[in-house]
């Protein structure tokens, strides 16, 4: 590990380290009005939500690094106490980058970026038509932490109204594949929250997992399973019974799979296809024959099932080894 204290290196160097390790960060596209009514639009990646009752969001219009001056967004919020905060999607990310340009105060970022201002219902600043998620907000408090370049200003805002595009919902939830958000990384890097970048992790709120300490040693000592795999094994409320494993083995043995082939080469082909049921059909016969690769094949099958969130299946797969050991 390398070790850094803020005073050990320059502010820009520490800034790069911080942004490299804290990410991806959601982007707040903030629309404000000056006291004279001039429109301003600027993105901020020091941003998140911090409560729902009342709904609170916070973003940081920090002081400019080059001269410690205050940004237009900060000045406008202090003057008017209102803003609209939009989510940033992949389809508009280049426009958002353009809006981050330090234009003179009299220049509208709406005009420069090509984004479309539309009226809000409660606050005076305009919403951004292209964003599918818009929050009308009032400033509750501005907390400032220093007067040097890069010093934080935390704009603590209450959400007064949310506008959401109808077509980004699936079964009552905002679908991450449809909203297609982007997050900020370090340097020129962004992260797109879509495709293979999106995955599910079941929340343990409704159940109490057995925990890592209750996992059998032969699972914990495997060279196949990752820490994430082990945690998923440990998330179940109980380990499948010996009877359920025996029933599972009997069912696998009875199943007829069209096109099934029993060979090492076929197993690896099924693995490439992530077909863990065909993998198991192969592995169980290898276990029965005491094949030298039986243990590895079983572990690989369980790992594949875990990665498809079929945890019960994965448990029964991995316990197949213990079942055959008990019979021998």
C-alpha positions in Angstrom: 0.0 0.0 0.0 1.0 3.6 -0.6 0.2 6.1 2.2 -0.8 9.7 1.9 -1.8 12.5 4.2 -3.4 15.7 2.7 -0.3 17.8 3.6 2.1 15.3 2.1 1.2 16.1 -1.5 -0.3 19.0 -3.5 -4.0 19.7 -3.5 -4.4 18.7 -7.2 -2.5 15.4 -6.5 -4.7 14.6 -3.5 -7.8 15.5 -5.5 -6.8 13.0 -8.2 -6.4 10.3 -5.6 -9.7 11.0 -3.9 -11.6 11.0 -7.2 -9.9 7.8 -8.3 -10.9 5.9 -5.2 -14.4 7.4 -4.6 -16.4 6.4 -7.5 -18.4 6.0 -9.6 -20.1 9.2 -8.4 -23.6 10.2 -9.5 -23.8 13.5 -11.4 -26.1 16.3 -10.3 -26.9 18.5 -13.2 -27.9 21.7 -11.4 -30.0 24.5 -12.8 -30.2 27.8 -11.0 -31.1 31.4 -11.6 -29.1 34.5 -10.5 -30.8 37.3 -8.6 -31.1 39.1 -12.0 -32.8 36.1 -13.6 -29.9 34.7 -15.6 -30.0 31.0 -16.2 -27.1 28.8 -15.1 -26.5 25.0 -15.6 -23.6 23.1 -14.2 -22.8 19.4 -13.3 -21.4 18.3 -10.0 -20.1 14.8 -9.1 -19.9 15.4 -5.4 -23.5 14.5 -5.0 -25.9 12.1 -3.4 -29.2 11.6 -1.5 -29.2 11.5 2.3 -32.8 11.0 3.5 -36.4 10.6 2.4 -38.5 12.2 5.2 -38.0 14.9 4.4 -36.2 14.1 1.1 -32.7 15.5 1.3 -30.0 15.7 -1.4 -26.6 17.3 -1.1 -24.1 18.4 -3.7 -20.9 20.5 -3.5 -20.4 23.6 -5.6 -16.8 23.7 -4.3 -14.5 26.6 -4.7 -12.5 26.7 -7.9 -9.1 25.0 -7.5 -7.2 27.6 -9.5 -8.1 30.7 -7.6 -10.6 29.7 -4.8 -13.3 31.7 -6.4 -17.0 30.8 -5.8 -19.0 29.3 -8.7 -22.1 30.8 -10.2 -24.2 27.9 -8.8 -23.1 28.8 -5.3 -23.8 32.5 -5.7 -27.2 31.8 -7.3 -28.2 29.4 -4.5 -27.3 31.9 -1.8 -29.3 34.6 -3.6 -32.4 32.7 -4.6 -32.4 29.5 -2.5 -33.8 27.4 -5.4 -32.5 24.9 -7.9 -33.5 21.9 -10.1 -31.2 18.9 -9.9 -31.3 16.5 -12.8 -29.9 13.0 -13.3 -27.4 12.5 -16.2 -27.9 9.7 -18.7 -25.6 8.3 -21.3 -27.5 9.9 -24.2 -26.7 13.4 -22.9 -23.2 12.9 -21.3 -21.3 14.9 -24.0 -23.7 17.8 -23.6 -23.1 17.7 -19.8 -19.4 17.8 -20.3 -19.9 20.8 -22.5 -22.0 22.5 -19.8 -19.2 22.1 -17.3 -17.1 24.6 -19.3 -16.3 27.8 -17.3 -18.3 30.3 -19.4 -18.6 33.9 -18.3 -21.5 34.7 -16.0 -23.6 36.2 -18.7 -23.4 33.1 -21.0 -26.2 30.5 -20.7 -24.9 26.9 -20.5 -28.4 25.8 -21.8 -27.6 27.6 -25.1 -24.0 26.4 -25.3 -24.8 22.7 -24.5 -27.9 22.5 -26.6 -30.0 21.3 -23.7 -33.6 22.4 -23.5 -35.0 24.5 -20.6 -38.6 23.9 -19.6 -40.7 25.5 -16.8 -40.7 24.0 -13.3 -43.9 23.8 -11.3 -42.7 25.1 -7.9 -39.3 26.8 -8.3 -38.2 29.4 -10.7 -35.1 27.7 -12.2 -35.7 25.7 -15.4 -35.8 22.0 -15.7 -33.7 20.1 -18.4 -36.1 18.5 -20.8 -33.5 15.8 -21.9 -33.1 14.3 -18.4 -35.7 11.6 -17.5 -35.4 12.4 -13.7 -35.7 16.0 -12.4 -36.0 17.3 -8.8 -37.3 20.7 -7.9 -35.5 21.8 -4.7 -35.1 24.5 -2.1 -31.8 25.2 -0.4 -32.1 24.5 3.4 -28.5 25.3 4.3 -25.1 25.9 2.7 -22.2 24.5 4.8 -18.7 25.8 3.9 -15.4 24.2 4.8 -12.6 26.6 4.0 -11.7 29.4 1.7 -8.9 27.8 -0.3 -8.9 26.3 -3.7 -11.0 23.1 -3.8 -12.6 23.8 -0.4 -16.1 22.2 -0.1 -19.4 24.0 0.0 -22.2 21.6 0.8 -25.6 22.6 -0.6 -28.2 20.8 1.5 -31.5 20.8 -0.4 -35.0 19.5 0.2 -36.7 17.9 -2.7 -40.1 19.6 -3.3 -41.2 17.7 -6.4 -39.8 14.9 -8.7 -40.6 14.6 -12.4 -39.9 11.1 -13.9 -40.3 9.9 -17.5 -43.0 7.2 -17.7 -41.0 5.0 -20.1 -38.2 4.2 -17.6 -40.3 2.2 -15.3 -40.5 -1.6 -15.1 -43.0 -3.2 -12.6 -43.2 0.1 -10.7 -39.4 0.6 -10.3 -37.1 2.8 -12.2 -35.3 0.3 -14.4 -31.5 1.0 -14.5 -31.3 -0.4 -18.0 -33.9 2.1 -19.2 -32.7 5.2 -17.4 -29.1 4.5 -18.5 -27.3 6.6 -15.9 -23.7 7.6 -16.0 -21.3 8.1 -13.1 -18.1 10.1 -12.8 -14.7 8.5 -12.3 -11.3 10.1 -12.2 -9.7 12.2 -15.0 -11.7 11.9 -18.2 -13.3 8.6 -17.2 -17.0 8.0 -16.8 -19.0 4.8 -15.9 -22.2 3.7 -17.7 -24.7 2.0 -15.4 -26.0 -0.4 -18.1 -25.3 -3.8 -19.7 -23.0 -6.1 -17.7 -22.2 -3.2 -15.3 -25.6 -3.8 -13.7 -26.1 -6.8 -11.4 -28.3 -7.8 -8.5 -27.4 -8.5 -4.9 -30.2 -9.7 -2.7 -30.7 -7.5 0.4 -30.4 -9.5 3.7 -33.1 -7.3 5.4 -35.8 -10.0 5.4 -33.6 -12.8 6.5 -30.7 -13.6 8.7 -27.8 -15.4 6.9 -25.9 -18.1 8.6 -22.7 -16.1 8.2 -19.2 -16.8 6.9 -18.2 -18.5 10.2 -20.8 -21.3 9.7 -19.5 -22.3 6.2 -18.0 -25.8 6.0 -14.2 -25.6 5.8 -14.1 -27.5 2.5 -16.0 -24.5 1.0 -14.0 -21.8 2.7 -10.7 -23.4 1.7 -11.7 -23.8 -2.0 -9.4 -22.1 -4.6 -12.4 -21.7 -6.9 -14.7 -19.5 -4.9 -14.2 -15.8 -4.5 -15.0 -13.8 -1.4 -18.2 -12.7 -3.1 -19.1 -16.4 -3.7 -18.5 -17.3 -0.1 -20.6 -14.4 1.1 -23.4 -15.5 -1.1 -23.2 -19.0 0.3 -23.3 -17.4 3.8 -26.4 -15.4 3.0 -28.8 -18.4 3.3 -30.8 -18.9 6.5 -30.0 -22.6 6.7 -27.8 -25.2 4.9 -29.8 -27.7 2.8 -30.5 -31.0 4.7 -28.8 -34.2 3.7 -32.2 -35.5 2.5 -32.8 -32.5 0.2 -29.3 -33.1 -1.2 -29.9 -36.8 -1.8 -33.3 -35.9 -3.4 -31.5 -33.4 -5.6 -28.9 -35.9 -6.7 -31.6 -38.5 -7.5 -33.5 -35.9 -9.6 -30.3 -34.9 -11.5 -29.6 -38.5 -12.2 -33.1 -39.0 -13.6 -33.2 -35.9 -15.8 -32.8 -36.4 -19.5 -31.2 -33.5 -21.3 -31.5 -33.4 -25.0 -28.0 -33.0 -26.6 -26.2 -33.8 -23.4 -22.6 -35.1 -23.8 -20.5 -36.6 -21.0 -16.9 -35.6 -21.4 -14.4 -33.1 -20.0 -14.5 -31.1 -23.2 -18.3 -30.9 -23.0 -18.2 -29.7 -19.4 -16.0 -26.8 -20.4 -18.3 -26.0 -23.3 -21.2 -25.9 -20.9 -19.2 -23.7 -18.6 -18.5 -21.2 -21.4 -22.3 -21.2 -22.1 -23.0 -20.7 -18.3 -25.3 -23.7 -18.4 -24.8 -24.9 -14.9 -27.5 -27.6 -15.1 -25.6 -29.3 -17.9 -22.4 -28.7 -16.0 -24.0 -30.5 -12.9 -25.2 -33.4 -15.0 -21.6 -33.9 -16.0 -20.1 -33.2 -12.6 -22.4 -35.6 -10.7 -21.4 -38.5 -13.0 -17.7 -37.6 -12.5 -18.2 -37.6 -8.7 -19.9 -41.0 -9.0 -17.0 -42.4 -10.9 -14.5 -40.8 -8.4 -12.9 -38.9 -11.3 -9.9 -36.8 -10.4 -11.6 -33.7 -11.7 -14.9 -34.3 -9.9 -14.3 -31.9 -7.1 -13.1 -29.1 -9.4 -16.1 -29.6 -11.7 -18.5 -29.6 -8.8 -17.0 -26.3 -7.5 -17.1 -24.7 -10.9 -20.7 -25.7 -11.3 -21.7 -24.2 -7.9 -19.8 -21.0 -8.7 -21.7 -20.7 -12.0 -25.1 -21.2 -10.2 -24.1 -18.6 -7.6 -23.3 -16.0 -10.2 -26.8 -16.5 -11.6 -28.2 -16.0 -8.0 -29.4 -19.6 -7.8 -27.9 -20.0 -4.3 -30.0 -23.0 -3.2 -29.0 -24.9 -6.3 -25.3 -24.0 -5.7 -25.5 -25.3 -2.1 -26.9 -28.6 -3.2 -24.3 -28.9 -5.9 -21.4 -28.3 -3.5 -22.9 -30.6 -0.9 -23.0 -33.4 -3.5 -19.3 -34.0 -2.7 -20.0 -34.4 1.0 -22.9 -36.8 0.3 -20.8 -39.1 -1.8 -18.0 -39.0 0.8 -20.5 -40.0 3.5 -21.6 -43.0 1.4 -18.1 -44.3 0.7 
